[in-house]
Amino acid sequence: MINRKTNAYRFFIVPTKRDKRHQLFSVIFNGRVVVLNTHLPSAAGCRYLASLGLTGRAEMWDHERSYPRMIFSDLVKAAGMTVEEEHGTPRVRALRQHRQDLVHEGSDAGMGNHPSSLERLSVVA
């Protein structure tokens, strides 16, 4: 979905569960869950949008606030970043190896065919 006021692509995040170290989130775009259980929803959302060939601004929203949690002026640049911990301090860094993220438009969270690996999947029409 595009925010008509800011001309930015808008995706939502929803907390799902916690693992041993992180809160995990699902990423929702155009009403569909596109990424499940990621601890870095900002990067996962931007990578998903970039994998669709989209460029420009992006906004990460939740369903609690009336404003975006994060704004990315260049979603492609944000897609190439990650957060790593070094001596207990988080650092934003360039992604070391290129990973192609999930592309599967025909999937929702409750369906058994949701992608769960980092392989590029064909788009379901």
N, C-alpha and C positions, 0 to 999 in steps of 0.2 A: 504494500500500500504506500502511496506517496502522500506526504504532508503538503497540502496545497499552499499553505502559508510560507513554508521554508523551502519547498521543492526538494525535500529530502525523503529518501526511502525510509519507512518506519517499520521496525520489527519489535516484537514484544518478547520479554523473557518471563518465565514462570519457574519458581523454585520447585524442584521435584523431590530430592532427598539429599542426605549427606553421605559422603563416603568417609573414610578414615581422616582425611585432611581438609576436604572442601565441601562447600555447599554446591550441589549440582543443579543445573537449570536446563529447561527445554527452551528452544527458540521457535517462535511462531511468526510466520510471514504470510500475509494474505489469508489469515484464518486457519492455516494448516501448520501443524508441528513439522518443522523441517530438520531440526537437530534435537536429539535426546541426550540428556545426562552429560552435559559439558560443564566443566568448572570455569571455563572462560567464555561466557556467552557473547561478549562483545566481539571477540575475534571470530568465533564460530558464525555469528550472524553476518558479519562483513564478508567472510569467506564464502558463505552461501550466496549472498547477493552478487559478489564478484563472479562466482561460478555460473551465474545466470547471464553474465555479460553486462551487468549493470555497472554504472560508474556515477560519480558525483557524491553528494552528501548522504549520510545515513544517520538515523536517530534510533537509539535503543530505549524502549519504554518498558514500564511494568504497569500493572493494573491498579496500583495504589496511588501513584503520584499524578498530578495534573501537568507535569512537565517531563521532558526526557531525562533519563538517568545519565546518558552520555550522548554527545554529538560528535560525529566524525566528518570533518570537512572533505576528506577523500577516502571513500570506503575501500578502494583498491589498496591504498597505502596501509590502511588499518588492517586489512586482510593479511598483509605480510608481516604483521607484528605478533608477538606473544609476550607473556609475562613469565619470567623465571625467578625462582628464589635463589639468592646468593647470600649465604651466611644469615639466613632468616629474614632478609630484606627483599621485597619484590622489586624487580627491575623490568622495564619494558624494553624488549630487544627485537631485532629482526628475526624472523623465523629462520632457523638454520638450514633446514631442508624443506624443499617445496613439497607440500602435501596437497593433494586434490581432495576437497571436501565432498560431502554428500550432496547429491542432486537427485531428488526423488519427489516430484510434485504431486504424485498420486497417493501420498501416504499421510495418515493421521496417527496420533499416538496410540489409539486403541487397536489399530490394525496389526496383524501379525507380519506384515510385509515391510515394516519400517526398516530402513538401512541401519546396520549397526557396526559397519566397518568403515574405514577411510578410503574405500575404493570409489571411483567415479561410476555412478550408475546411470543408465540411460533414462531420459525423461519419459515418463509415462504420459501418453496423450489422453 
